[in-house]
Amino acid sequence: MTTPNERIMKLEETIAHLGMANDELSAEVLAQWKHIEALERKLAQFENRFLALEEASENPVENTKPPHY
């Protein structure tokens, strides 16, 4: 049987490990959020470039179904 001090020590260890895991997960979520924001900015830039190229084109691209449909 474990003593109350041993149980308290075990609980404190568990809480410390959970705190470390929580910090690591928070850092990973933050890094992924920054990555997502960067990708969204790039996508917006590509959309703007595509629209500018489409507007500058003499023959606009028609939105039609391919012949195999």
Stockholm file with secondary structure:
# STOCKHOLM 1.0

chainA/1-69         MTTPNERIMKLEETIAHLGMANDELSAEVLAQWKHIEALERKLAQFENRFLALEEASENPVENTKPPHY
#=GR chainA/1-69 SS CCCHHHHHHHHHHHHHHHHHHHHHHHHHHHHHHHHHHHHHHHHHHHHHHHHHHHHHCSSCCCCCCCTTC
#=GC SS_cons        CCCHHHHHHHHHHHHHHHHHHHHHHHHHHHHHHHHHHHHHHHHHHHHHHHHHHHHHCSSCCCCCCCTTC
//
